Amino acid sequence: MQKLRATQPDLVFYGATNFPDSIQVLQKVKEFGVKTHIQGVGAWLVTPEYVKTVGKELLDNIQSVVAAHPLKGQEELVKKFVQRTGEPFMTQDPLCSYAHVWLIKEAAEQAKSADPKAIRDALAKIDLTTGPAASTLSPGRIRFDERGRRIGAVPLIVQWQNGEPFTVVPVNLATRPVVWHK
């Protein structure tokens, strides 16, 4: 931490992998007056628990690469989620759950069966470009390769701004522009 404070680099790649460790690091960042932009990886870094634990001031400008986060055009979905759950914002986990339910529904309809194997086979062949599942996950198309991995999935960068995480990259799907403070 002393070296970070002394050099104040433009960017620090943040590799903590769990909540308790990351809280400790973030508290030390504040204690030592480090004003460096932080780039992390993982949806665990953009949850409501962080605001409750360290406060929104410490989180401002921290970014994380995630698989899913609310995108431009999903404001109504997020509003309904917040109203229904009481959570302050929507994160990757409920967003993916929402998309996955719609994806399974589409696969079941294509399979014309409730048989799990038929649904799995339909899912392996699915190629969605419309509907709730496709519009929920970036870049708006869902299909899988022979190993079951999503083809063309686009990672997102989410940035904390005033106590809430917003999608900032890719720009065409962003809910807010990226902010760079020094």
N, C-alpha and C positions, 0 to 999 in steps of 0.2 A: 504494500500500500504506500509505503514511503517513496518508492521509486515512481509510482504512478503520480503521486502528488508533486514530486520534484519535476517530472518531465511533462505532465499534463498533455498526453498524446491526443491526437484528434479523435481516435476511435479505439475502444477496447473490445475485443471479442470475449464474451462472457460465457464460460463453460460450466458453471454450477449446474448440477443435475437434479437437485431436490430443493424443496421449500426451505427447510431449516438452514442449509448451507448458504443458499442464496440470500436469505434474510440477513445472515451474519455478514456476508460480503457487502451487501447494500448499506448496512448500518455503518460499516467501516469506511465505505466511500463517503458517506455523509460526515462521519467523525473527522476524517482526514482532509475534508474539503476538496476532494477530487471532482473536477468539473468536466470530466471527459464523457463523450458520447459512448453509450454502451450498446453493443449488438449481441443479443443472445440467440439461442435456438430452442424452440419448443413452446408449446401452448401453456405449459405450466407457469411460464413467466408472465402471462397475461390473464390472471385470474383475480376475482374480487378480494381474495384473501390478502393479496399484496397491499392493496389500498388500506385495508383494515389494520395491517401489521406495521407498515413503515410510513404510511401517509402519502398523499398524492404528490407532494413537492419532490420527494426523493425519486419517484418513478418517472417524472417528466422526461421525455426524450429517450427513455430506454426502449429499444426495439427488439423484436424477436421474430424469427422466421417460423411460420406455422403452416400447417396443411390446409386449414380452413378458418375463416373468420368472417363476420358479416361484411358484405360487399355493397357497393353502390347499387341502389334499387331494392335492397332488402329491408328498408326502414320500417315498413309495416310489420314484417315478420318479427323484427327485433322489438318493436313496440309491444306487440302481443305477448312475446316471451317475457319481457320485463313486467308487464301488468299481471300476467298469470303467475309468475314465479316469485316476484318480489326481488329478484336479483338486480343489481345495478346496471348490468349489461350482459349481452350474450357472448359466449365464448365458443371455442372449437368443439367441445364435447356435445353440448345440446344441438349445435348447428349440424354436426355430423350425424347425430342420432336422427334428427329431422330428415336429413337427406337419405339416410339409410332405410328408414321406414318407407319412404316414397319409392326408393330403388327396389326394395323387396316387393312392394305392391305392383310395380311395373313388371317385374320378372314373373310374378305369380300370374298376372293377366296374360303375359306372352306365353307362359307355359300352359295356360288354361287348366291349371291343376293346383292343388294345395300340397301335393307331394313334395317333400323337401328336395329330393334328387332332381325332380323336374324343374323346380324353381332354381336350384343351383345351376343346372344346365342352361336354363334360359338366361340367368345372370351372366354366365360365362360368354354368351353370345350377344349380350345387350349392347346397344349403341344409341344412347339417349342424347338428344340435343334440345329437347323441349320438356316442359313440365317442371314440377317443384324440385325433383332431385337434380336435374341438370342445371337449373338456374341457381341452385344453392351452392354448388361447388365450382371452383375456378378450374378451367376457363369456360364452363358451360356445356361440356360434352363429357359423357361418362361411357367408357368402354374399357375392356380389360384384355391383357395379353394372355398367352397360354398358361402362364404361371399364376394368374389371378391378380396381377398388379395393374393399377390404373394407367392407361396410356394417356400421355399428354397432361397429366396433372401439373398444375402450376403452383409452386410455393408462394406464399404471401409474406409480406413484411408488415408487422403490426407495431405501432408506436404508441406509447403512453403519452397522452396530452391532457393535462388538467385532471388527472385521476381516472381517466378512462382510456382503454386501448382502442385504437382505430386502425383500419387497414390503410396503409399509405403506399404500398407497392404490390402489384402493378398499378400504375397511375390511372389507367382506364377503368379500374375496378375500385379505386380508392374511395373511402368515405371521408377522408381528410387529406390535405397535402402534408408531406413530410415537413417537419420543423427541425432546423439545425440551430442549436444554441451553443454558445461557447462561454 
